[in-house]
Amino acid sequence: MSKVRPFSATDSVKALLRRQVRMVFNDTARGEAPIGHSEDALTPRGSIVRTVHADVVSMMVGGMAALLLQMLHPAALRGVLDHSNFRQDMLGRLRRTARFIAITTYAGKVDAEAAIGRVRSIHERVEGVLPDGTTYRASDPHLLAWVHVAESLCFLDAYIRYVDPAMNAADQDLYFAEAAYVARALGADPVPVTRAEAEDLLRDYRPELMVIAETREVADLVLKPSGRNPAVAASHLMLGNAALDLLPRWAGRMLDRRPPPMSALPNRLATRALGATLRWSFRGWGQRMLGIRAPWAIDGM
């Protein structure tokens, strides 16, 4: 009969870190719990999408960078500011986005398709007029394609920078091919299926992008540490600087926001260390629960 290993101080630290991560991504007041793995998920076991989306820190950096990039499009900006409570509840907005990604990556197909249907229904009701008189619709395939290409490039680039700098080109292409299903299901068109296609599409959108006062307002909301906890504020500042550092140079110039040059390397090292610590705290859970390639990832966000 094998002995049961006693619960050690290391186990306690790991459990505390896991609990803190789940509190960030799940609204416990609403009864939310981590999304578990399903064998019937839209993405199969061992897929690149599962592996990339499982890393907490790189997804947070990529998510913040994606939002900064997406808001450069005037229709995306107006849709968020005019039809959501983003100003009052930015964390809630980011939580809902993270939960949607978790459900469409790891939950069963029925739950994933239902989540996609709910988002499409919301998009159908979001429309308005830009300051120049141009109308916009959140369900516009062209606008949805912008949102998708911005976030998919940011998620992947953050993963490469902070987790797997040696990721090969074939796996990078596979990430876009695997992520394409959800984008198409939401109504996006065109949808890139390789990295080269994604970079070309991003380049095609540049003439449509601009910065106005409200773009900077959103950037301030995303980047400014909130709350009174000094540790949380320091982590927020670090992740925000990592997000700015991840943006294409032209996007940083448009926002007039770049981290101080001398701080870029130390901030990258600190962000990488935080990511490694959280992967250590979840070591062994991800491969067993989520069916991913790496053995360190989490069992739901």
N, C-alpha and C positions, 0 to 999 in steps of 0.2 A: 504494500500500500504506500503510494507516494505521499511525501509530506507536503502540506500546504504552506507555501512561503508566507511568513508573517508580513503584515502591512507595514512597510518601512517609512522613514521620514521622506525618502525620495518619492515613494508612492503618494504621500500626502501632498507634496509640492506639485506633482503631476496632476493630481485630482483638483487642486485649487486652480491651477492654470486652465485646465479643461473647463471648469465651472465658470471662470471669468470669461472665456471665449464664448461659451454658450449664452451667457447673459448679454453679451454685446449683440449677438445675431438673432436672439429669440426674445420676443416680447412676452415675458412670463406673466405680466398682468393680464394678457389676453389668452393665456393658456397655451402659448406656443411652445413646442418642444423641437429638438433637433430632427431634421429629416433623415430617416433611416434609409438604408440601401434596399432596393428591390431587384430581384432577378429579372423583372419585367420592365426595366427602365428603358427610356428612349436611347440611352447610350449604353453600349455593352460593357461587360467587365473587361478591364485592361485597356480601355480607350484613353486616348490622350486627353480628351475633354475632362474625364473624371479626374485624372491626375492633376491637371492644371487647376481645376476649380476646387480642389481639395486643400490647397495651401492657403492658410488664413492670411498671412502677412502679404504675400504677393497679390492676392485678390483684393485686399484692402487698398494697397498702393495702386493697383491697376484700376480699381473702381473709382478712386478719387481722381486719378488722371483722366479716366474716361469721361467723367462728369464735366471736368474742366474743358475737355476737348469738345464734347457734345454741345455745350452751351455756347460755343462760337457760332453755331448755326442759329440764325434769328428765329426760325420756326420752332426749333427744339427749345430754345430759351423761353419763348412766349408760352408754349404749351405747358412747361413746368411751372412758370410763375403765375399764369392766369387760371390754371385748372388743378392746382394742388396746394397743399399747405406747407410747401417746401420751406418757406421762410420761418414758419413757426415750429416745424417738426422735421428738420433735416435728417436726424437719426432714424425716425420712423420711415421716411422715404427710402433711405439707404437699406434699412432692414428689409423692407418689402421687396426691393430689387434683389438683395442677396437671397432672400427666401425663394423668389421665383427661379433664380438660377439653380439653387439647390434642388428644388422640386423637379425642374426640367432636366436636371443632370442625373439625379439619384432615385427619385421616387418612381412608383409604378406608372405605366403608360396612362392609365385612366386618370390618375391625379395630375400627371403632367399635361395631358390634353385639356383637362378641366381648367388648369391654371392658365394655359395659353388662351382658352376661350374667354376667360374672365378679362384678361388683359385686352384682347381684341374688342370685347364689348365696351370697355372703358375708352379705348382709342376711338371708337365710332362716335362717341359723344364729345370728343375734344376737337374743337375747331375755333377759329377766330380770324382776326385781321391784324396784320403787322402794321407798324407805324407808316409804312409807305403805301398802304392800301392793299397790299397783296394778301390774299386769303391763305390760310394754312389748315391742314387737317392732320391729326396725329396718325390717322390710318393711311396717309399717303405713302405708297411703297417706296418712293424716293427718299422721304424723310426717315422712314424706318430703316432703310439701308444705311443711311448715315449713322444712325444710332448704333446699329449692329457693327459696322466696320470700325467705328471709333472704339467701342468697348472691347471687341475681340482682339484688336491689335494691342490695346493697353493691357488686357489680361495676360496675353501671351508674352509680351515684352517684359512685364513685371516678373512673370515666372522665370523667364530666361535669365534676367538680371539677378534675381535673388534666390533662385533655387537650382536651376540647371543651365549654366552658361554654355554647356557643350551640346545642348539639344540640336539634333541634326535637322537639315532642311526638310527631309521627308516627313519627320514627325511634326514640324511646324506646319507644313501643308496639310497634314492629316487633321490637325486641330481645326483648321478652317473648314475642311470637308465635313468633319463631325458636327461642328457648330452650326452648319448651314440649315439643318432640318428645322430647328426651332425658329431661326430667322425667317425662313420661308413660311412656316406655319403662322407666324405673326403678321405676314403680309409684306415683308421686305422684298425689294427687287430693284437692282440686281443684288445677288448674294455671292461673294467671293468664295471659292473653294480651294484656293492656294494663297500663300503669303504674297506672291507677286501680284495676284489679282487684287488682294486687299490693299496693298500699297498703291497700286494704280488707281483704285477707286477713291482712296483717301485724297490722292492728288487731284482727282477730277472735281472734288467738292470745294477745293480751296477758294475758287472765285466767289462762292456763295457765303463765305464766312466773314464775320465782322465782330468788332468789339464795341459795345455801348456801355453806358453807366451800369445797367442791370447785369451785364456779363461780369463786370468787376464785383458787383454786389454778391453774385452767386459764388465767385471765387473766394471772396472774403468769408462767406458762410462755410464753404467747404474747408478752407485752410485754417481758419481761426480756431484755436483750441477752446472748447466749451467745458463748463463744469468747474468745480472747485478742487478736484483731486489733482495734486501736482503731478503725480505719476501718469495719470491719464492725459493731462494737458501736454506733458513732455512727449508722450508717445504719439499724440495727435500731431504735434508740431513736426516730429521726426517723419511720420508717414506722409504728411502734407508736403514736406520738402522733397521726399522721395518721389511723390507724384509729380511735382513740378519738374524734377530732374529727369523723369521718364518721358515727359512730353516731347514731341518733335520740336526742334529748335525754333521753327517758324511760329509754332503755336505759343511757345514761351514768350517770343518777341511780341506777338499780337497782344497777349495779356499783360505784357510788361512785368512779368513775374518769373524770375529765375532765382534759385537758391544761390547764396553767396558762393563764388567760385572756390574759395578755400575750405568751405564746409561740405562740398559735394562728396568727396571721398570718405571723410569721417561719418557722414550721414548714411552713406551706402553701407559702410561696415557695421554701423549700429543697427540698421534695418535688417541686414543679413543675420546678425546675431540674434535679434528678436525672433526672426523667422525660424532659425535653427532651434531656439529654446522651445518654441511652441510645437515644432515637429517632434522634438524629444518628448514633450509631455503627452503627445498622442501616439507615440511610437507603437506600432503593431496594430493599432485600431483600424487605420485606414485600409490596409490591405485586406483585412478580414471582413470589415463591414461594408466597404465601398467598392471592392473589386478593382483597385487601382494598381498601377505598376510599382509605385514607391511604397515602402513599408511603414512610412511615418505619418501618413495623412490622417485627417480627422474622420469621425463617424457621422458627420452632418454639421451644418452650420445653423 
